[in-house]
Amino acid sequence: MPRSFFPDYISYVRPNLPLDAGKLRDQVTIQEKSVSGQDSLGQDTYTWATVYQIYARVEPLQGRELETMQQRWAEARYKVTLNALAGIERAMRAVWWDGSANRVLDILDVQDTANAWHGRTVLICRELAE
Protein backbone atom coordinates (compact mmCIF):
# COMPACT_ATOMS: atom_id res chain seq x y z
CA MET A 1 0.00 0.00 0.00
CA PRO A 2 1.16 3.51 -0.61
CA ARG A 3 2.50 5.36 2.39
CA SER A 4 -0.04 8.16 2.04
CA PHE A 5 -2.83 5.71 2.97
CA PHE A 6 -1.68 5.57 6.60
CA PRO A 7 -1.98 8.61 8.90
CA ASP A 8 1.21 10.45 9.58
CA TYR A 9 2.21 9.13 13.03
CA ILE A 10 4.25 12.15 14.05
CA SER A 11 1.76 14.87 13.21
CA TYR A 12 -1.54 13.14 13.98
CA VAL A 13 -1.32 10.15 16.29
CA ARG A 14 1.54 10.99 18.64
CA PRO A 15 0.25 14.37 19.95
CA ASN A 16 -3.09 12.74 20.79
CA LEU A 17 -1.62 10.00 22.97
CA PRO A 18 -1.45 10.54 26.72
CA LEU A 19 1.91 11.29 28.24
CA ASP A 20 3.94 8.19 28.97
CA ALA A 21 3.83 7.78 32.76
CA GLY A 22 7.49 6.70 32.73
CA LYS A 23 8.52 10.13 31.49
CA LEU A 24 6.80 11.92 34.38
CA ARG A 25 9.70 11.40 36.77
CA ASP A 26 10.01 14.76 38.49
CA GLN A 27 7.86 15.67 41.46
CA VAL A 28 6.71 19.27 41.12
CA THR A 29 4.78 21.37 43.61
CA ILE A 30 2.66 24.18 42.18
CA GLN A 31 2.31 26.99 44.72
CA GLU A 32 0.15 30.10 44.90
CA LYS A 33 1.05 33.36 46.64
CA SER A 34 -1.32 34.62 49.32
CA VAL A 35 -1.25 37.61 51.64
CA SER A 36 -0.65 36.43 55.20
CA GLY A 37 -0.75 39.77 56.98
CA GLN A 38 1.15 43.01 57.32
CA ASP A 39 4.51 43.84 58.82
CA SER A 40 5.27 46.74 61.19
CA LEU A 41 5.54 49.17 58.25
CA GLY A 42 2.12 48.25 56.90
CA GLN A 43 3.44 46.31 53.91
CA ASP A 44 1.82 43.02 52.97
CA THR A 45 3.68 39.81 53.84
CA TYR A 46 3.23 36.82 51.60
CA THR A 47 3.29 33.07 52.01
CA TRP A 48 3.24 30.35 49.38
CA ALA A 49 0.51 27.71 49.68
CA THR A 50 0.63 24.38 47.84
CA VAL A 51 -2.11 24.05 45.24
CA TYR A 52 -0.99 20.88 43.42
CA GLN A 53 1.69 18.28 44.02
CA ILE A 54 2.12 16.34 40.80
CA TYR A 55 4.55 14.36 38.68
CA ALA A 56 5.82 16.08 35.56
CA ARG A 57 8.68 16.10 33.08
CA VAL A 58 11.07 19.01 33.61
CA GLU A 59 13.44 19.67 30.71
CA PRO A 60 15.96 22.44 30.18
CA LEU A 61 15.31 24.28 26.93
CA GLN A 62 18.01 23.65 24.35
CA GLY A 63 18.85 24.56 20.78
CA ARG A 64 16.12 25.92 18.53
CA GLU A 65 13.47 25.47 21.18
CA LEU A 66 15.49 27.70 23.52
CA GLU A 67 15.94 30.34 20.82
CA THR A 68 12.23 30.28 19.95
CA MET A 69 11.13 30.67 23.57
CA GLN A 70 13.70 33.37 24.29
CA GLN A 71 12.31 35.51 21.48
CA ARG A 72 9.23 35.97 23.63
CA TRP A 73 10.64 35.43 27.15
CA ALA A 74 14.31 36.31 27.40
CA GLU A 75 14.74 34.45 30.69
CA ALA A 76 13.04 31.18 29.67
CA ARG A 77 15.13 28.18 30.76
CA TYR A 78 12.83 25.22 31.51
CA LYS A 79 9.83 23.45 30.02
CA VAL A 80 7.59 21.55 32.43
CA THR A 81 5.18 19.10 30.79
CA LEU A 82 2.34 17.52 32.75
CA ASN A 83 -1.04 15.93 32.21
CA ALA A 84 -3.84 18.45 31.69
CA LEU A 85 -4.47 20.44 34.81
CA ALA A 86 -6.87 23.36 35.11
CA GLY A 87 -6.27 26.40 37.25
CA ILE A 88 -2.55 26.99 36.77
CA GLU A 89 -1.78 30.68 36.27
CA ARG A 90 1.28 32.80 35.57
CA ALA A 91 1.17 34.25 39.10
CA MET A 92 2.05 30.84 40.54
CA ARG A 93 5.40 29.13 40.87
CA ALA A 94 6.68 25.57 40.61
CA VAL A 95 9.08 24.03 43.12
CA TRP A 96 11.08 21.11 41.72
CA TRP A 97 13.50 18.77 43.47
CA ASP A 98 16.28 18.05 40.97
CA GLY A 99 18.00 15.41 43.09
CA SER A 100 20.34 17.72 44.96
CA ALA A 101 18.32 20.84 45.85
CA ASN A 102 14.93 22.48 45.49
CA ARG A 103 14.70 24.71 42.45
CA VAL A 104 12.08 27.43 42.35
CA LEU A 105 10.69 28.04 38.88
CA ASP A 106 8.72 31.16 38.04
CA ILE A 107 5.96 30.40 35.52
CA LEU A 108 6.26 32.67 32.47
CA ASP A 109 3.57 31.04 30.32
CA VAL A 110 0.95 28.29 30.52
CA GLN A 111 0.14 26.42 27.31
CA ASP A 112 -2.83 24.04 27.35
CA THR A 113 -3.40 21.51 24.60
CA ALA A 114 -6.68 19.79 25.31
CA ASN A 115 -8.81 17.57 23.15
CA ALA A 116 -11.66 15.17 23.78
CA TRP A 117 -9.52 12.36 25.20
CA HIS A 118 -6.22 13.66 26.46
CA GLY A 119 -4.60 16.91 27.25
CA ARG A 120 -1.29 18.36 28.28
CA THR A 121 -0.24 21.45 30.10
CA VAL A 122 3.17 22.92 29.29
CA LEU A 123 4.73 25.52 31.56
CA ILE A 124 7.54 27.74 30.31
CA CYS A 125 9.63 28.74 33.33
CA ARG A 126 12.68 30.60 34.52
CA GLU A 127 14.67 29.75 37.62
CA LEU A 128 14.52 32.07 40.62
CA ALA A 129 17.35 32.48 43.09
CA GLU A 130 16.10 31.77 46.60
C-alpha positions as CSV (number, residue, x, y, z in Angstrom):
1,M,0.0,0.0,0.0
2,P,1.2,3.5,-0.6
3,R,2.5,5.4,2.4
4,S,0.0,8.2,2.0
5,F,-2.8,5.7,3.0
6,F,-1.7,5.6,6.6
7,P,-2.0,8.6,8.9
8,D,1.2,10.5,9.6
9,Y,2.2,9.1,13.0
10,I,4.2,12.1,14.0
11,S,1.8,14.9,13.2
12,Y,-1.5,13.1,14.0
13,V,-1.3,10.1,16.3
14,R,1.5,11.0,18.6
15,P,0.2,14.4,19.9
16,N,-3.1,12.7,20.8
17,L,-1.6,10.0,23.0
18,P,-1.4,10.5,26.7
19,L,1.9,11.3,28.2
20,D,3.9,8.2,29.0
21,A,3.8,7.8,32.8
22,G,7.5,6.7,32.7
23,K,8.5,10.1,31.5
24,L,6.8,11.9,34.4
25,R,9.7,11.4,36.8
26,D,10.0,14.8,38.5
27,Q,7.9,15.7,41.5
28,V,6.7,19.3,41.1
29,T,4.8,21.4,43.6
30,I,2.7,24.2,42.2
31,Q,2.3,27.0,44.7
32,E,0.1,30.1,44.9
33,K,1.1,33.4,46.6
34,S,-1.3,34.6,49.3
35,V,-1.3,37.6,51.6
36,S,-0.7,36.4,55.2
37,G,-0.8,39.8,57.0
38,Q,1.2,43.0,57.3
39,D,4.5,43.8,58.8
40,S,5.3,46.7,61.2
41,L,5.5,49.2,58.3
42,G,2.1,48.3,56.9
43,Q,3.4,46.3,53.9
44,D,1.8,43.0,53.0
45,T,3.7,39.8,53.8
46,Y,3.2,36.8,51.6
47,T,3.3,33.1,52.0
48,W,3.2,30.4,49.4
49,A,0.5,27.7,49.7
50,T,0.6,24.4,47.8
51,V,-2.1,24.0,45.2
52,Y,-1.0,20.9,43.4
53,Q,1.7,18.3,44.0
54,I,2.1,16.3,40.8
55,Y,4.6,14.4,38.7
56,A,5.8,16.1,35.6
57,R,8.7,16.1,33.1
58,V,11.1,19.0,33.6
59,E,13.4,19.7,30.7
60,P,16.0,22.4,30.2
61,L,15.3,24.3,26.9
62,Q,18.0,23.7,24.3
63,G,18.8,24.6,20.8
64,R,16.1,25.9,18.5
65,E,13.5,25.5,21.2
66,L,15.5,27.7,23.5
67,E,15.9,30.3,20.8
68,T,12.2,30.3,20.0
69,M,11.1,30.7,23.6
70,Q,13.7,33.4,24.3
71,Q,12.3,35.5,21.5
72,R,9.2,36.0,23.6
73,W,10.6,35.4,27.1
74,A,14.3,36.3,27.4
75,E,14.7,34.4,30.7
76,A,13.0,31.2,29.7
77,R,15.1,28.2,30.8
78,Y,12.8,25.2,31.5
79,K,9.8,23.5,30.0
80,V,7.6,21.6,32.4
81,T,5.2,19.1,30.8
82,L,2.3,17.5,32.7
83,N,-1.0,15.9,32.2
84,A,-3.8,18.4,31.7
85,L,-4.5,20.4,34.8
86,A,-6.9,23.4,35.1
87,G,-6.3,26.4,37.3
88,I,-2.6,27.0,36.8
89,E,-1.8,30.7,36.3
90,R,1.3,32.8,35.6
91,A,1.2,34.2,39.1
92,M,2.1,30.8,40.5
93,R,5.4,29.1,40.9
94,A,6.7,25.6,40.6
95,V,9.1,24.0,43.1
96,W,11.1,21.1,41.7
97,W,13.5,18.8,43.5
98,D,16.3,18.0,41.0
99,G,18.0,15.4,43.1
100,S,20.3,17.7,45.0
101,A,18.3,20.8,45.9
102,N,14.9,22.5,45.5
103,R,14.7,24.7,42.5
104,V,12.1,27.4,42.4
105,L,10.7,28.0,38.9
106,D,8.7,31.2,38.0
107,I,6.0,30.4,35.5
108,L,6.3,32.7,32.5
109,D,3.6,31.0,30.3
110,V,1.0,28.3,30.5
111,Q,0.1,26.4,27.3
112,D,-2.8,24.0,27.4
113,T,-3.4,21.5,24.6
114,A,-6.7,19.8,25.3
115,N,-8.8,17.6,23.2
116,A,-11.7,15.2,23.8
117,W,-9.5,12.4,25.2
118,H,-6.2,13.7,26.5
119,G,-4.6,16.9,27.3
120,R,-1.3,18.4,28.3
121,T,-0.2,21.4,30.1
122,V,3.2,22.9,29.3
123,L,4.7,25.5,31.6
124,I,7.5,27.7,30.3
125,C,9.6,28.7,33.3
126,R,12.7,30.6,34.5
127,E,14.7,29.8,37.6
128,L,14.5,32.1,40.6
129,A,17.4,32.5,43.1
130,E,16.1,31.8,46.6
